[in-house]
């Protein structure tokens, strides 16, 4: 599949089949995480792969929607800010690096026929507790990972002239 096809095909799935995801596919999407660019190549993150079977009630504390636990796997991208590159003005790039890596995971999943949904509106306190995160680790984003059981809707996107300027603001 061409890259342009992958980015056009990707959508946020909110319904999943219970079919297992083969370990080879899981490793392929995790390899995409590993290969993602990060500031100063620090890779200040950990990705947690959670199998949902038998943990549905506990995992719904993180994000309440039933479809969150329909997929056989949930992946959480966590930042480790102490390991991140920091710009001169103090901007820590850990959250940016996690976002880039999660985007790589999501696009790799799309290429493999897997569905995902970027979830930022989760309960971080519950995520910390359920995943046993140390104090210096921050959960940034979740996605279910499985075979979508819905169809993409229309993508509402702004026109380029609304989001791109040349040479200055």
Short mmCIF file of the C-alpha atoms (twelve columns), coordinates in Angstrom:
data_MODEL
# 
_entry.id   MODEL 
# 
loop_
_atom_site.group_PDB 
_atom_site.id 
_atom_site.type_symbol 
_atom_site.label_atom_id 
_atom_site.label_alt_id 
_atom_site.label_comp_id 
_atom_site.label_asym_id 
_atom_site.label_seq_id 
_atom_site.Cartn_x 
_atom_site.Cartn_y 
_atom_site.Cartn_z 
_atom_site.pdbx_PDB_model_num 
ATOM 1   C CA . UNK A 1   0.000   0.000   0.000  1 
ATOM 2   C CA . UNK A 2   1.317   3.457   -0.895 1 
ATOM 3   C CA . UNK A 3   1.856   5.861   1.994  1 
ATOM 4   C CA . UNK A 4   -0.747  8.263   0.615  1 
ATOM 5   C CA . UNK A 5   -3.266  5.383   0.645  1 
ATOM 6   C CA . UNK A 6   -2.427  4.589   4.267  1 
ATOM 7   C CA . UNK A 7   -3.007  8.151   5.464  1 
ATOM 8   C CA . UNK A 8   -6.262  8.384   3.511  1 
ATOM 9   C CA . UNK A 9   -7.475  4.995   4.761  1 
ATOM 10  C CA . UNK A 10  -6.722  5.651   8.460  1 
ATOM 11  C CA . UNK A 11  -9.719  6.530   10.598 1 
ATOM 12  C CA . UNK A 12  -10.742 6.362   14.243 1 
ATOM 13  C CA . UNK A 13  -12.608 3.097   14.721 1 
ATOM 14  C CA . UNK A 14  -15.113 2.866   17.544 1 
ATOM 15  C CA . UNK A 15  -16.187 -0.728  17.055 1 
ATOM 16  C CA . UNK A 16  -13.934 -3.809  17.030 1 
ATOM 17  C CA . UNK A 17  -14.226 -7.511  16.331 1 
ATOM 18  C CA . UNK A 18  -12.930 -9.791  19.093 1 
ATOM 19  C CA . UNK A 19  -10.567 -11.580 16.655 1 
ATOM 20  C CA . UNK A 20  -7.045  -11.916 18.078 1 
ATOM 21  C CA . UNK A 21  -4.235  -9.878  16.578 1 
ATOM 22  C CA . UNK A 22  -1.294  -12.077 15.651 1 
ATOM 23  C CA . UNK A 23  1.946   -11.481 17.520 1 
ATOM 24  C CA . UNK A 24  3.746   -10.762 14.238 1 
ATOM 25  C CA . UNK A 25  1.431   -7.811  13.554 1 
ATOM 26  C CA . UNK A 26  1.812   -6.547  17.109 1 
ATOM 27  C CA . UNK A 27  5.588   -6.637  16.710 1 
ATOM 28  C CA . UNK A 28  5.366   -4.810  13.381 1 
ATOM 29  C CA . UNK A 29  3.414   -1.900  14.869 1 
ATOM 30  C CA . UNK A 30  5.778   -1.783  17.844 1 
ATOM 31  C CA . UNK A 31  8.736   -1.711  15.463 1 
ATOM 32  C CA . UNK A 32  7.160   1.385   13.881 1 
ATOM 33  C CA . UNK A 33  7.241   2.961   17.360 1 
ATOM 34  C CA . UNK A 34  10.909  2.097   17.732 1 
ATOM 35  C CA . UNK A 35  11.784  3.621   14.365 1 
ATOM 36  C CA . UNK A 36  9.874   6.875   14.900 1 
ATOM 37  C CA . UNK A 37  11.966  10.041  14.989 1 
ATOM 38  C CA . UNK A 38  12.400  11.720  18.370 1 
ATOM 39  C CA . UNK A 39  14.154  14.877  19.530 1 
ATOM 40  C CA . UNK A 40  17.883  14.131  19.779 1 
ATOM 41  C CA . UNK A 41  16.908  10.467  19.256 1 
ATOM 42  C CA . UNK A 42  16.258  10.131  22.987 1 
ATOM 43  C CA . UNK A 43  13.105  7.951   22.707 1 
ATOM 44  C CA . UNK A 44  11.822  9.174   26.099 1 
ATOM 45  C CA . UNK A 45  8.882   6.811   26.260 1 
ATOM 46  C CA . UNK A 46  7.518   3.388   27.021 1 
ATOM 47  C CA . UNK A 47  4.586   1.837   25.224 1 
ATOM 48  C CA . UNK A 48  2.459   -0.526  27.258 1 
ATOM 49  C CA . UNK A 49  0.612   -3.327  25.454 1 
ATOM 50  C CA . UNK A 50  -2.433  -4.481  27.419 1 
ATOM 51  C CA . UNK A 51  -4.538  -7.527  26.543 1 
ATOM 52  C CA . UNK A 52  -8.148  -6.672  27.284 1 
ATOM 53  C CA . UNK A 53  -9.562  -10.174 27.887 1 
ATOM 54  C CA . UNK A 54  -10.642 -10.463 31.506 1 
ATOM 55  C CA . UNK A 55  -9.626  -6.870  32.287 1 
ATOM 56  C CA . UNK A 56  -12.564 -5.026  30.740 1 
ATOM 57  C CA . UNK A 57  -14.025 -3.647  33.990 1 
ATOM 58  C CA . UNK A 58  -10.644 -2.444  35.226 1 
ATOM 59  C CA . UNK A 59  -9.722  -0.893  31.867 1 
ATOM 60  C CA . UNK A 60  -13.054 0.970   31.612 1 
ATOM 61  C CA . UNK A 61  -11.879 3.033   34.581 1 
ATOM 62  C CA . UNK A 62  -9.322  4.560   32.206 1 
ATOM 63  C CA . UNK A 63  -11.837 5.322   29.457 1 
ATOM 64  C CA . UNK A 64  -15.514 4.568   29.914 1 
ATOM 65  C CA . UNK A 65  -16.647 3.685   26.369 1 
ATOM 66  C CA . UNK A 66  -17.539 0.030   25.802 1 
ATOM 67  C CA . UNK A 67  -15.706 -0.036  22.467 1 
ATOM 68  C CA . UNK A 68  -12.438 0.860   24.266 1 
ATOM 69  C CA . UNK A 69  -12.197 -2.730  25.495 1 
ATOM 70  C CA . UNK A 70  -13.724 -4.496  22.452 1 
ATOM 71  C CA . UNK A 71  -10.375 -4.813  20.715 1 
ATOM 72  C CA . UNK A 72  -8.125  -7.572  22.032 1 
ATOM 73  C CA . UNK A 73  -5.333  -5.080  22.739 1 
ATOM 74  C CA . UNK A 74  -5.002  -1.557  24.072 1 
ATOM 75  C CA . UNK A 75  -1.739  0.347   23.729 1 
ATOM 76  C CA . UNK A 76  -0.722  3.236   25.954 1 
ATOM 77  C CA . UNK A 77  2.041   5.636   24.989 1 
ATOM 78  C CA . UNK A 78  3.769   6.985   28.096 1 
ATOM 79  C CA . UNK A 79  6.286   9.814   28.347 1 
ATOM 80  C CA . UNK A 80  9.362   9.749   30.551 1 
ATOM 81  C CA . UNK A 81  10.062  13.504  30.702 1 
ATOM 82  C CA . UNK A 82  13.345  13.105  32.584 1 
ATOM 83  C CA . UNK A 83  14.811  11.297  29.560 1 
ATOM 84  C CA . UNK A 84  13.604  13.787  26.947 1 
ATOM 85  C CA . UNK A 85  15.434  16.477  25.056 1 
ATOM 86  C CA . UNK A 86  14.624  19.962  26.360 1 
ATOM 87  C CA . UNK A 87  14.716  23.063  24.171 1 
ATOM 88  C CA . UNK A 88  16.625  26.110  25.462 1 
ATOM 89  C CA . UNK A 89  13.410  27.809  26.571 1 
ATOM 90  C CA . UNK A 90  12.536  24.809  28.757 1 
ATOM 91  C CA . UNK A 91  10.073  23.063  26.423 1 
ATOM 92  C CA . UNK A 92  10.312  19.330  27.172 1 
ATOM 93  C CA . UNK A 93  9.714   17.268  24.021 1 
ATOM 94  C CA . UNK A 94  8.625   13.991  25.652 1 
ATOM 95  C CA . UNK A 95  4.940   14.454  24.804 1 
ATOM 96  C CA . UNK A 96  5.788   15.405  21.212 1 
ATOM 97  C CA . UNK A 97  7.978   12.319  20.849 1 
ATOM 98  C CA . UNK A 98  5.219   10.063  22.200 1 
ATOM 99  C CA . UNK A 99  2.762   11.606  19.739 1 
ATOM 100 C CA . UNK A 100 5.085   10.976  16.809 1 
ATOM 101 C CA . UNK A 101 5.669   7.376   17.881 1 
ATOM 102 C CA . UNK A 102 1.936   6.724   18.408 1 
ATOM 103 C CA . UNK A 103 1.205   8.158   14.979 1 
ATOM 104 C CA . UNK A 104 3.739   5.736   13.496 1 
ATOM 105 C CA . UNK A 105 2.021   2.882   15.355 1 
ATOM 106 C CA . UNK A 106 -1.412  3.935   14.093 1 
ATOM 107 C CA . UNK A 107 -0.266  4.253   10.488 1 
ATOM 108 C CA . UNK A 108 1.540   0.897   10.619 1 
ATOM 109 C CA . UNK A 109 -1.620  -0.667  12.053 1 
ATOM 110 C CA . UNK A 110 -3.669  0.793   9.207  1 
ATOM 111 C CA . UNK A 111 -1.301  -0.687  6.646  1 
ATOM 112 C CA . UNK A 112 -1.735  -4.103  8.324  1 
ATOM 113 C CA . UNK A 113 -5.547  -3.893  8.232  1 
ATOM 114 C CA . UNK A 114 -5.898  -3.079  11.927 1 
ATOM 115 C CA . UNK A 115 -8.136  -0.451  13.456 1 
ATOM 116 C CA . UNK A 116 -7.125  2.160   16.021 1 
ATOM 117 C CA . UNK A 117 -8.524  5.253   17.715 1 
ATOM 118 C CA . UNK A 118 -6.409  8.007   19.231 1 
ATOM 119 C CA . UNK A 119 -7.690  8.541   22.787 1 
ATOM 120 C CA . UNK A 120 -6.522  11.526  24.822 1 
ATOM 121 C CA . UNK A 121 -9.714  12.053  26.885 1 
ATOM 122 C CA . UNK A 122 -8.882  9.345   29.412 1 
ATOM 123 C CA . UNK A 123 -8.608  9.485   33.205 1 
ATOM 124 C CA . UNK A 124 -4.867  9.876   33.900 1 
ATOM 125 C CA . UNK A 125 -5.237  8.994   37.597 1 
ATOM 126 C CA . UNK A 126 -6.994  5.730   36.721 1 
ATOM 127 C CA . UNK A 127 -4.422  5.045   33.984 1 
ATOM 128 C CA . UNK A 128 -1.591  5.453   36.478 1 
ATOM 129 C CA . UNK A 129 -3.245  3.083   38.928 1 
ATOM 130 C CA . UNK A 130 -4.360  0.400   36.466 1 
ATOM 131 C CA . UNK A 131 -1.024  0.360   34.620 1 
ATOM 132 C CA . UNK A 132 1.123   0.730   37.732 1 
ATOM 133 C CA . UNK A 133 2.984   3.741   36.372 1 
ATOM 134 C CA . UNK A 134 5.860   5.197   38.373 1 
ATOM 135 C CA . UNK A 135 5.550   8.855   39.420 1 
ATOM 136 C CA . UNK A 136 8.031   10.030  36.778 1 
ATOM 137 C CA . UNK A 137 6.036   8.518   33.890 1 
ATOM 138 C CA . UNK A 138 3.093   10.288  32.252 1 
ATOM 139 C CA . UNK A 139 0.391   8.524   30.226 1 
ATOM 140 C CA . UNK A 140 -0.099  10.559  27.044 1 
ATOM 141 C CA . UNK A 141 -2.320  8.593   24.654 1 
ATOM 142 C CA . UNK A 142 -4.165  5.290   24.277 1 
ATOM 143 C CA . UNK A 143 -5.437  3.339   21.308 1 
ATOM 144 C CA . UNK A 144 -7.341  0.103   20.961 1 
ATOM 145 C CA . UNK A 145 -5.620  -2.227  18.501 1 
ATOM 146 C CA . UNK A 146 -7.721  -4.762  16.669 1 
ATOM 147 C CA . UNK A 147 -9.843  -5.454  13.629 1 
ATOM 148 C CA . UNK A 148 -12.348 -2.680  13.053 1 
ATOM 149 C CA . UNK A 149 -15.996 -3.645  12.797 1 
ATOM 150 C CA . UNK A 150 -17.274 -0.333  11.487 1 
ATOM 151 C CA . UNK A 151 -16.842 1.823   8.416  1 
ATOM 152 C CA . UNK A 152 -15.071 5.160   8.209  1 
ATOM 153 C CA . UNK A 153 -17.248 8.237   8.085  1 
ATOM 154 C CA . UNK A 154 -16.515 11.384  6.164  1 
ATOM 155 C CA . UNK A 155 -13.353 13.126  7.299  1 
ATOM 156 C CA . UNK A 156 -14.012 16.745  8.149  1 
ATOM 157 C CA . UNK A 157 -10.775 18.545  7.468  1 
ATOM 158 C CA . UNK A 158 -9.950  22.195  6.925  1 
ATOM 159 C CA . UNK A 159 -8.729  23.393  3.554  1 
ATOM 160 C CA . UNK A 160 -4.977  23.910  3.260  1 
ATOM 161 C CA . UNK A 161 -5.385  27.684  3.060  1 
ATOM 162 C CA . UNK A 162 -6.843  27.577  6.582  1 
ATOM 163 C CA . UNK A 163 -3.908  25.728  8.130  1 
ATOM 164 C CA . UNK A 164 -0.824  26.651  6.086  1 
ATOM 165 C CA . UNK A 165 0.999   29.948  5.728  1 
ATOM 166 C CA . UNK A 166 4.151   30.566  3.730  1 
ATOM 167 C CA . UNK A 167 7.120   32.619  4.875  1 
ATOM 168 C CA . UNK A 168 5.333   34.208  7.894  1 
ATOM 169 C CA . UNK A 169 2.112   34.102  9.925  1 
# 
